């Protein structure tokens, strides 16, 4: 561990621990809530699908508005604490109702929506709070740490959730998960932020709420770097979500992989995100922050183009190709995402970061929604492998686009001239 920087600052360590615990809680509930529906309520396939759709819906509908509210309130840490308590209460209500033999599918849906809404508040507030916890020069290191926590949680969380269900039952697993959110909220106690000195014009803009979405979009549209970052977010999300939807069909029907083989390949591949999180900061120093971002954005989709040409008659080789491609792709995603988040936090003026992060979150989930329809349409017309190639080409094009933007020339955060530094 370094002797200086955000990782040795007590308040960042508290923040990091709380965020890591919340990430793990999210990933555990992601698998356990549907298992409650299946094992306790015995719901239909359509009801499971509805439950799955309710989770991300708040991010799409509320993201930009939540960001606007956080900008105006300036209460990032308080928001995170309340969001943690709401998630703890919503999840704890499920085993309480189950114990009283009063649990219904409607109750589970309401709990899922409440958890989803609280997650939007927590995540937007967390990304907005980070510049107030560390110096501008430390943002890449800080984002690398938090993204590594997310990556580890994404790999370990579903497995832990499954083990907890097997050991203590699905409702009891949710009770333990609610304790994790309660502890995350308690860990945030006493943390104070040091915000950058606001530019008078930015401070005035922060007091004006013209819908959140319009304000955030207008600010992004006026800045080529912000526009490039949002474009990369949307194209990458669209490409990967459509690809993944098609992969499930292609891998099982054309490559003849079992569900276990596909799950193993994807699980091992997800470890690439941990590797990418560790490499983002040193590569950013060696290649430049913008160069690292561009390489990651292109490689994220490009490496996956080997999967549509995987051999149809050799499941072992196909599984190995998926594993290797997902490993590199997940690492590349972190090489793009960590510099992108750090740049956005560094260049966005005081009082606008919540709006910008909220718009990015809403755009991300909007792209995922479109991707599902796009995958179904193209897969039906062209077939899964050809459709996968086409949608991944969109992702590659989004990365190549960054070469022609100011992002490519950014060497480090300290080289930037920020409005809030004037």
Beta strands, then each sheet from edge to edge (+ up, - down):
end
